[in-house]
Structure formats: C-alpha cells, structure tokens
Amino acid sequence: MRSDRGQRASFPLKIAAAGGLLFLHLPILLIFVYAFTTEEKSYQWPPPGLTLQWFGIAWNRPDVWSALALSVQVATIATIIALLLGTLCAAAVSQTKFFGREAVSLLVILPIALPGIITGIALRSAFSLFDIPFSVWTIVLGHATFCVVVVYNNAVARFRRTSGSLIEASMDLGADGFQTFRHIVLPNIGTALLAGGMLAFALSFDEVIVTTFTGGQQMTLPIWMLEELIRPRQRPVTNVVAMVVVLVTFLPILAAYYLTRDGDQIAGGGK
C-alpha cells in the first residue's frame, strides 16, 4: 500500500501554500524595506532611496532602549509567574479529582477569551479601588492574567497525555517526590512548558490594550512604537526597531521548534 506521505502535492495546492506564506510574511518584508528608506514622513513605494542612517539614529535614542528594557522585564516576570501558576493549575486539574474542577478550569481559561479592553478596564478599576499606583508591577499583573492561560493549556494537554503509571512506578521503585518530578514529570512536560513559556513571553511583549489601561506613564516597546507611528517624522526608526525585534526573536523561535518537534515522545522511560 502506498503511503499518503509519499504523494506529491498538486500544483494548485502549492500555489495556495505559496499564497498563504506571502500573505503572512510579505508585510514583515515590507518592514525590512522601509527600515532603509530615505523618506522619513510617509511610506512611498517604491522607496525613493536607501540609507543606513536610521540604524544609527535608533541606536542612539535612549527612549528606544528604555522601552525595550521595560518590555523585556515585564515579559520575563509575567512569563515566570505564568509558568508557576499555569503548571500548578494544570497539575491540579489533570492529576486530581475534586469538586468544582471543571469550574476552576473554566475560570483559568476565561481571561484570554475576554476582549483585551474588558480585561484592561476591569484591572484598572480594581487597581483604583484598592489605591494601587500604576507601575511596572501593575503591567506585570495585567499581562500575567492571560499568560497563565497559554501555559495552562499547553501543560494540561501534556499532563493528560502522560501516563500516571510512570509516576506510580517511579514512586514504587523508591524515588521521592523531587526525583519523580525531575526524571519523570519534567521530561514529559518540559517541551510543553517551553512552548507555553515562549508564547506567553511573545504575548506579553507585544501587548498594547491591557498595557494602556495598567501602565500609567510607563511606556513599553509596543506603546512606544504606536506613538512613534503617529508622529510625522522619523517613521523609519520604528521600522528599524521592528526589524531588529524580528531578527532577535527568530533565533529562540527556531531553537524552540527543534526542541519541541519530538515532544510527542514519552520521556522518562529509561529512568
């Protein structure tokens, strides 16, 4: 019997795939082109000329660095919180039975189902009610509400695919809780946590709506880019920053792809 994987794709299917890739990535390529344009106030096509001056201008602007540092700081802390809470919630929901378990699962997932503006208004109202001043931590709390969800979804799916007999066998062979977690649980859910953590970091890094309601005077990189696009001068600087972000984030995404492509294999079998 001939395997379906050995069949060649038809020409219309190849055209459709190429069209989908162009639809997804052509706007990103335009960002790269406009980062080199000599026109600073509008987006002309084709560009009237090419220059490298905007890279030097972006490098020497302190507001770019401060916004980038704040975004990285917020995304890192929010991702750590999401990994801890999301993994614990996933373990509780998938590995134990208790009254209201489905309700807890629904409440964990709910924040990402709500529109961002609803979440932002709710958080701003709560912070104002308790007289919490807007700061980096209010942004972190706002981002963590939806970052927990993506980690939870990845972790709970992997927990449910992990056989409970592996954990029982480990405990029967004399392993304590930490050894079982290190050699059995973590290898099985590690790739899911990596994928969930990367997605949580990406969602936090480019969040605009929730940040607008919880950031006060703090300016993350997406907020900085949004304000720079409104200004009628030095618009290519924004494209330079966007291009650098794309290039820097491409490497960890590529690394995560190679690390997670074999995630369907059961780990811990040889422990």
Secondary structure as the mmCIF struct_conf table of DSSP 4:
data_model
#
loop_
_struct_conf.conf_type_id
_struct_conf.id
_struct_conf.beg_label_comp_id
_struct_conf.beg_label_asym_id
_struct_conf.beg_label_seq_id
_struct_conf.end_label_comp_id
_struct_conf.end_label_asym_id
_struct_conf.end_label_seq_id
HELX_RH_3T_P HELX_RH_3T_P1 ASP A 4 GLY A 6
BEND BEND1 GLN A 7 GLN A 7
HELX_LH_PP_P HELX_LH_PP_P1 ARG A 8 SER A 10
HELX_RH_AL_P HELX_RH_AL_P1 PHE A 11 TYR A 34
TURN_TY1_P TURN_TY1_P1 ALA A 35 PHE A 36
STRN STRN1 THR A 37 THR A 37
BEND BEND2 THR A 38 THR A 38
BEND BEND3 GLU A 40 SER A 42
BEND BEND4 TRP A 45 PRO A 46
BEND BEND5 PRO A 48 PRO A 48
STRN STRN2 LEU A 50 LEU A 50
BEND BEND6 LEU A 52 LEU A 52
HELX_RH_AL_P HELX_RH_AL_P2 GLN A 53 TRP A 59
TURN_TY1_P TURN_TY1_P2 ASN A 60 ASN A 60
HELX_RH_AL_P HELX_RH_AL_P3 PRO A 62 GLN A 95
TURN_TY1_P TURN_TY1_P3 PHE A 99 GLY A 100
HELX_RH_AL_P HELX_RH_AL_P4 ARG A 101 ALA A 113
BEND BEND7 LEU A 114 LEU A 114
HELX_RH_AL_P HELX_RH_AL_P5 GLY A 116 LEU A 129
TURN_TY1_P TURN_TY1_P4 PHE A 130 ASP A 131
HELX_LH_PP_P HELX_LH_PP_P2 ILE A 132 PHE A 134
BEND BEND8 SER A 135 SER A 135
HELX_RH_AL_P HELX_RH_AL_P6 VAL A 136 ARG A 161
BEND BEND9 THR A 162 THR A 162
HELX_RH_AL_P HELX_RH_AL_P7 GLY A 164 ASP A 172
TURN_TY1_P TURN_TY1_P5 LEU A 173 GLY A 174
HELX_RH_AL_P HELX_RH_AL_P8 GLY A 177 THR A 180
HELX_RH_PI_P HELX_RH_PI_P1 PHE A 181 VAL A 185
HELX_RH_AL_P HELX_RH_AL_P9 LEU A 186 PHE A 205
TURN_TY1_P TURN_TY1_P6 ASP A 206 ASP A 206
HELX_RH_AL_P HELX_RH_AL_P10 ILE A 209 THR A 214
TURN_TY1_P TURN_TY1_P7 GLY A 216 GLN A 217
HELX_RH_AL_P HELX_RH_AL_P11 LEU A 221 ILE A 230
BEND BEND10 ARG A 231 ARG A 233
HELX_RH_AL_P HELX_RH_AL_P12 ARG A 235 THR A 260
TURN_TY1_P TURN_TY1_P8 ARG A 261 ASP A 264
BEND BEND11 GLN A 265 GLN A 265
HELX_LH_PP_P HELX_LH_PP_P3 ILE A 266 ALA A 267
TURN_TY1_P TURN_TY1_P9 GLY A 269 GLY A 270
#
